[in-house]
Amino acid sequence: MRSNIRQLRKQRNISQKTLGEEIGLSQQVVSRMERDRSKIQVDVLINLAKYFHVSTDCVLGYCAEEDDNSAELALKMQSATSEEVVAIIENLERMDQVQRKALWQTLAALKRYL
């Protein structure tokens, strides 16, 4: 199975060079990993998963279950009550900058289901 790096990178709308700079690799290494021409080292795999806020399985191309969960969550969000929306806003107010960034990245991934 092909890795999911290219798809994850495209969802973020970033170049191979930018991804490489973010996780400490060259553009050429990112390109080889995307084309499955280079094995992904464990530490790089972990850094990619952290960067994209997905599981290591998803980086490796095994994330159909996560996609299903995202679709289910998107459907729940469409039918949220006003009380649930208020609770969400209150939780947002308590988040730190890292948590907010992760949330925005998750929402961007969910956007395709709405």
PEDA-V910845 format. One record per residue. N is the residue number from 1. RES is the residue in one letter. PHI is phi in whole degrees, 0 to 359 (NA if undefined). BURIAL is 1 if it has 9 or more other ideal C-beta (glycine too) atoms within 8 Angstrom, else 0. D_LAST is the distance of its C-alpha to the last C-alpha in Angstrom with 2 decimals. Layout:
n->{N & N}
res->{RES & RES}
phi->{PHI & PHI}
burial->{BURIAL & BURIAL}
d_last->{D_LAST & D_LAST}
This chain:
n->{1 & 2 & 3 & 4 & 5 & 6 & 7 & 8 & 9 & 10 & 11 & 12 & 13 & 14 & 15 & 16 & 17 & 18 & 19 & 20 & 21 & 22 & 23 & 24 & 25 & 26 & 27 & 28 & 29 & 30 & 31 & 32 & 33 & 34 & 35 & 36 & 37 & 38 & 39 & 40 & 41 & 42 & 43 & 44 & 45 & 46 & 47 & 48 & 49 & 50 & 51 & 52 & 53 & 54 & 55 & 56 & 57 & 58 & 59 & 60 & 61 & 62 & 63 & 64 & 65 & 66 & 67 & 68 & 69 & 70 & 71 & 72 & 73 & 74 & 75 & 76 & 77 & 78 & 79 & 80 & 81 & 82 & 83 & 84 & 85 & 86 & 87 & 88 & 89 & 90 & 91 & 92 & 93 & 94 & 95 & 96 & 97 & 98 & 99 & 100 & 101 & 102 & 103 & 104 & 105 & 106 & 107 & 108 & 109 & 110 & 111 & 112 & 113 & 114}
res->{M & R & S & N & I & R & Q & L & R & K & Q & R & N & I & S & Q & K & T & L & G & E & E & I & G & L & S & Q & Q & V & V & S & R & M & E & R & D & R & S & K & I & Q & V & D & V & L & I & N & L & A & K & Y & F & H & V & S & T & D & C & V & L & G & Y & C & A & E & E & D & D & N & S & A & E & L & A & L & K & M & Q & S & A & T & S & E & E & V & V & A & I & I & E & N & L & E & R & M & D & Q & V & Q & R & K & A & L & W & Q & T & L & A & A & L & K & R & Y & L}
phi->{NA & 284 & 294 & 255 & 299 & 300 & 297 & 298 & 294 & 295 & 299 & 274 & 60 & 237 & 277 & 299 & 298 & 297 & 301 & 302 & 297 & 294 & 247 & 82 & 232 & 278 & 300 & 296 & 293 & 301 & 300 & 296 & 293 & 297 & 267 & 56 & 261 & 218 & 291 & 268 & 293 & 303 & 295 & 291 & 302 & 296 & 297 & 296 & 298 & 295 & 298 & 270 & 57 & 226 & 284 & 297 & 302 & 295 & 301 & 280 & 104 & 248 & 233 & 301 & 297 & 295 & 298 & 298 & 295 & 295 & 296 & 296 & 297 & 298 & 296 & 297 & 295 & 295 & 251 & 293 & 279 & 297 & 295 & 293 & 295 & 299 & 297 & 297 & 298 & 298 & 294 & 300 & 296 & 270 & 283 & 274 & 298 & 295 & 296 & 295 & 298 & 298 & 296 & 298 & 292 & 295 & 297 & 297 & 293 & 288 & 307 & 292 & 264 & 268}
burial->{0 & 0 & 1 & 1 & 1 & 0 & 0 & 1 & 1 & 0 & 0 & 1 & 0 & 0 & 0 & 1 & 0 & 0 & 1 & 1 & 0 & 0 & 1 & 0 & 1 & 0 & 1 & 0 & 1 & 1 & 1 & 1 & 1 & 1 & 0 & 0 & 0 & 0 & 0 & 1 & 0 & 0 & 0 & 1 & 1 & 1 & 1 & 1 & 1 & 0 & 1 & 1 & 0 & 1 & 0 & 1 & 0 & 1 & 1 & 1 & 1 & 0 & 1 & 0 & 0 & 1 & 0 & 0 & 0 & 1 & 1 & 0 & 1 & 1 & 1 & 0 & 1 & 0 & 0 & 0 & 0 & 0 & 0 & 0 & 1 & 0 & 0 & 1 & 0 & 0 & 0 & 1 & 0 & 0 & 1 & 0 & 0 & 0 & 0 & 1 & 0 & 1 & 1 & 0 & 1 & 1 & 0 & 1 & 1 & 1 & 0 & 0 & 0 & 0}
d_last->{27.97 & 26.82 & 25.61 & 22.04 & 23.29 & 22.57 & 18.90 & 18.53 & 20.56 & 18.66 & 15.31 & 17.38 & 18.95 & 22.42 & 25.58 & 27.69 & 30.27 & 28.04 & 26.84 & 30.49 & 31.65 & 29.17 & 30.38 & 33.96 & 34.05 & 35.04 & 32.81 & 34.96 & 34.30 & 30.51 & 30.92 & 33.13 & 30.77 & 27.84 & 30.17 & 31.54 & 34.93 & 35.41 & 35.12 & 32.88 & 35.11 & 34.12 & 34.11 & 31.92 & 29.49 & 29.30 & 28.88 & 26.01 & 24.23 & 24.88 & 23.84 & 20.42 & 20.04 & 19.86 & 22.60 & 25.50 & 24.64 & 21.30 & 23.32 & 25.64 & 23.04 & 22.69 & 19.18 & 17.70 & 17.91 & 16.02 & 13.14 & 13.37 & 13.49 & 10.40 & 8.44 & 10.61 & 10.14 & 6.39 & 7.64 & 10.55 & 9.12 & 7.88 & 11.52 & 13.37 & 16.76 & 18.39 & 20.66 & 17.95 & 16.49 & 20.14 & 20.70 & 17.83 & 19.36 & 22.76 & 21.80 & 20.47 & 23.85 & 25.69 & 24.03 & 26.09 & 25.09 & 24.47 & 22.16 & 20.17 & 19.94 & 18.72 & 16.02 & 14.82 & 14.92 & 12.89 & 10.14 & 10.41 & 10.15 & 7.01 & 5.41 & 5.71 & 3.81 & 0.00}
